[in-house]
């Protein structure tokens, strides 16, 4: 039996329209999972569904707790269960020193990155607890644990994601629900491309022993591992995919 095979499993990926979320969704579908996908842009989801041969398209904002609940209800109505949830939705809209940050941006980043993760994990967890099984993968960042200039809100939100995930893992493990963190380093995505191409790119590369920025599909195998039975004894852990980030 192939422990990495996701055939028969239903997976919900948020932030699936672009970047790392999309790469994760494609990897899960390639491993056999039936997909439900979320982002704020329906056209991105529609093109993804066409790429993978079909998916339940659920456009909406993860920062709305009622959306998370309704998305899980729709998934269960259509597919009867939910086996995997990947909370990949995230934003980092500004690059400013902390003393120059605005209250609105701070609140918005935490609403999407941290509260959105909680709302979606909570909604998925409720369903998985009734099933007695499931895997939740929260997406963090190397900057949850390492400092970097001008990303206070983003780093704080991702640190919160990791702390939240450890609590959920402890609470839900006795009922068969696993919660793990996937922490990427720098990948070629819309979120990071501008920074990598700027004067900061040299500093970023200097902290990556592999001396390169990764391609989004390189995150897919790690997501499949955490989603699958291959990681059946893994919960409360952080799987870092960062090229050996040393900062």
C-alpha positions as a printed Julia matrix, in Angstrom:
247×3 Matrix{Float64}:
   0.0    0.0     0.0
   1.26   3.46   -0.9
   1.03   5.5     2.31
   1.29   8.71    0.29
  -1.8    7.87   -1.79
  -4.68  10.3    -1.12
  -7.23   8.52   -3.26
 -10.62   8.67   -1.56
  -9.64  11.6     0.66
 -11.31  15.01    0.44
  -8.96  17.98    0.81
  -9.8   21.67    1.3
  -7.06  24.18    0.43
  -7.44  27.88    1.21
  -5.4   30.46   -0.65
  -5.46  28.03   -3.56
  -5.79  30.55   -6.37
  -2.11  31.43   -6.64
   1.35  30.77   -5.31
   2.05  28.15   -2.69
  -1.62  27.39   -2.05
  -2.13  26.55   -5.69
   1.0   24.39   -5.79
  -0.19  22.5    -2.71
  -3.62  21.96   -4.24
  -2.1   20.59   -7.44
   0.16  18.25   -5.45
  -2.74  16.9    -3.38
  -4.83  16.34   -6.5
  -1.89  14.57   -8.17
  -1.74  12.24   -5.15
  -5.41  11.36   -5.7
  -7.29  13.74   -3.4
 -10.69  15.17   -4.25
 -10.3   18.93   -3.98
 -12.25  21.85   -2.6
 -10.47  25.17   -3.14
 -10.84  28.65   -1.71
  -9.53  32.11   -2.54
 -11.0   35.57   -2.98
 -10.76  35.4    -6.79
 -13.13  32.94   -8.42
 -11.41  33.05  -11.82
  -8.18  31.77  -10.27
 -10.05  28.87   -8.7
 -11.87  28.04  -11.92
  -8.58  27.82  -13.82
  -7.14  25.63  -11.06
 -10.14  23.31  -11.2
  -9.64  22.94  -14.94
  -5.94  22.24  -14.45
  -6.5   19.38  -11.99
  -9.52  17.87  -13.68
 -12.18  19.23  -11.35
 -12.57  20.76   -7.9
 -15.29  22.25   -5.73
 -14.82  26.02   -6.11
 -15.55  28.01   -2.95
 -14.63  31.7    -3.38
 -14.63  33.8    -0.24
 -12.59  35.39    2.53
 -11.09  33.25    5.27
 -11.26  36.24    7.62
 -15.04  35.73    7.76
 -15.82  32.98   10.27
 -19.23  32.34    8.73
 -17.55  31.62    5.39
 -15.36  28.93    6.93
 -18.37  27.22    8.47
 -20.39  27.4     5.26
 -17.47  26.09    3.2
 -17.13  23.0     5.35
 -20.89  22.46    5.25
 -20.81  22.59    1.46
 -17.84  20.23    1.25
 -19.55  17.69    3.49
 -22.83  18.09    1.61
 -21.11  17.39   -1.71
 -18.54  14.79   -0.65
 -19.74  13.37    2.65
 -16.56  14.09    4.61
 -13.45  16.24    4.97
 -10.09  14.53    5.46
  -7.5   17.25    4.88
  -7.49  21.0     5.43
  -4.59  23.22    4.34
  -4.76  26.84    5.52
  -2.52  28.46    2.9
  -4.32  31.81    2.6
  -2.03  34.64    3.66
  -1.1   38.25    2.9
   1.81  40.6     3.45
   0.67  43.88    1.89
   3.34  46.28    3.16
   7.08  46.4     3.76
   7.65  49.12    6.34
   9.57  49.61    9.53
   7.52  48.85   12.62
   7.35  52.44   13.86
   5.79  53.42   10.53
   3.14  50.71   10.51
  -0.57  51.51   10.42
  -3.23  50.07   12.69
  -5.39  49.11    9.72
  -2.67  47.07    8.05
  -1.76  45.35   11.32
  -5.37  44.35   11.91
  -5.9   43.22    8.32
  -2.83  40.98    8.26
  -3.76  39.32   11.55
  -7.38  38.94   10.44
  -6.37  36.99    7.33
  -3.23  35.16    8.41
  -4.01  34.28   12.03
  -7.75  34.63   12.56
  -8.42  33.14    9.12
  -6.29  30.14    9.99
  -8.18  29.69   13.24
 -11.62  29.99   11.66
 -10.84  27.47    8.93
  -9.01  25.03   11.23
 -11.87  25.26   13.73
 -14.52  24.59   11.09
 -12.53  21.7     9.61
 -11.68  20.37   13.05
 -15.31  20.18   14.12
 -16.08  17.96   11.15
 -12.95  15.84   11.57
 -13.63  15.3    15.26
 -17.02  13.81   14.41
 -15.3   11.53   11.88
 -12.56  10.54   14.31
  -9.82  11.33   11.79
  -8.31  14.12    9.75
  -5.18  16.12    8.99
  -4.96  19.89    9.28
  -1.91  21.62    7.81
  -1.4   25.25    8.73
   1.0   27.27    6.61
   3.5   29.39    8.49
   6.86  30.85    7.43
  10.52  30.83    8.39
   9.79  34.3     9.74
   7.61  32.87   12.5
  10.94  32.14   14.22
  13.52  34.43   12.62
  13.53  38.19   12.57
  13.58  40.23    9.37
  13.12  43.94    8.77
   9.76  45.53    7.95
   7.42  42.53    8.31
   6.23  42.89   11.91
   2.58  42.08   11.26
   3.37  39.16    8.95
   5.94  37.64   11.31
   3.65  38.07   14.33
   0.76  36.44   12.49
   2.85  33.45   11.48
   4.26  33.05   14.99
   0.67  32.99   16.18
  -0.19  30.34   13.6
   2.52  28.05   14.98
   1.44  28.57   18.6
  -2.2   27.99   17.68
  -1.31  24.82   15.8
   0.49  23.32   18.78
  -2.57  23.9    20.97
  -4.94  22.37   18.44
  -2.62  19.38   18.02
  -2.66  18.67   21.76
  -6.42  19.13   22.06
  -7.44  17.05   19.06
  -4.87  14.25   18.96
  -6.87  11.96   21.29
  -9.71  11.96   18.76
  -7.57  11.18   15.73
  -7.16  14.68   14.28
  -3.6   15.68   13.48
  -2.45  19.31   13.22
   0.95  20.18   11.78
   2.68  23.28   10.47
   4.28  23.65    7.05
   6.8   26.51    7.18
   8.15  27.61    3.79
  11.17  29.76    3.18
  11.45  31.9     0.05
   9.61  30.7    -3.06
   8.95  32.41   -6.38
   5.42  33.7    -5.73
   3.6   37.01   -6.13
   3.93  37.5    -2.37
   7.73  37.39   -2.32
   8.88  38.12   -5.86
   9.15  41.87   -5.41
  11.24  41.47   -2.27
  13.52  38.87   -3.81
  14.09  41.09   -6.85
  14.86  44.16   -4.72
  18.05  45.21   -2.93
  17.0   42.8    -0.15
  17.42  39.8    -2.46
  21.17  39.54   -1.88
  20.62  39.35    1.88
  17.92  36.71    1.43
  20.13  34.52   -0.75
  23.01  34.88    1.69
  20.84  33.17    4.31
  19.91  30.22    2.07
  22.66  27.57    1.93
  21.21  26.21   -1.33
  21.71  29.74   -2.69
  18.45  29.86   -4.6
  14.78  30.7    -4.21
  12.53  27.68   -4.59
   9.83  26.92   -7.15
   6.29  26.48   -5.68
   5.96  22.81   -6.75
   8.91  22.03   -4.46
   6.54  22.47   -1.5
   4.07  19.91   -2.79
   5.78  16.77   -1.51
   5.89  18.07    2.04
   2.18  18.86    1.93
   1.34  15.4     0.59
   3.38  13.83    3.36
   1.54  15.73    6.11
  -1.84  15.06    4.48
  -1.27  11.35    4.04
  -1.06   8.25    6.21
   2.73   8.41    5.82
   2.67  10.96    8.67
   0.12   9.11   10.81
   2.27   9.46   13.96
   3.15  13.1    13.34
   1.23  15.88   15.06
   2.15  19.2    16.64
   5.23  19.37   14.43
   6.64  22.03   12.09
   8.0   20.85    8.76
  10.29  23.56    7.43
  11.03  23.75    3.7
  13.51  26.6     3.42
  16.67  25.53    1.62
  18.49  25.45    4.96
  17.63  29.03    6.01
  20.25  30.13    8.54
  19.14  33.57    9.75
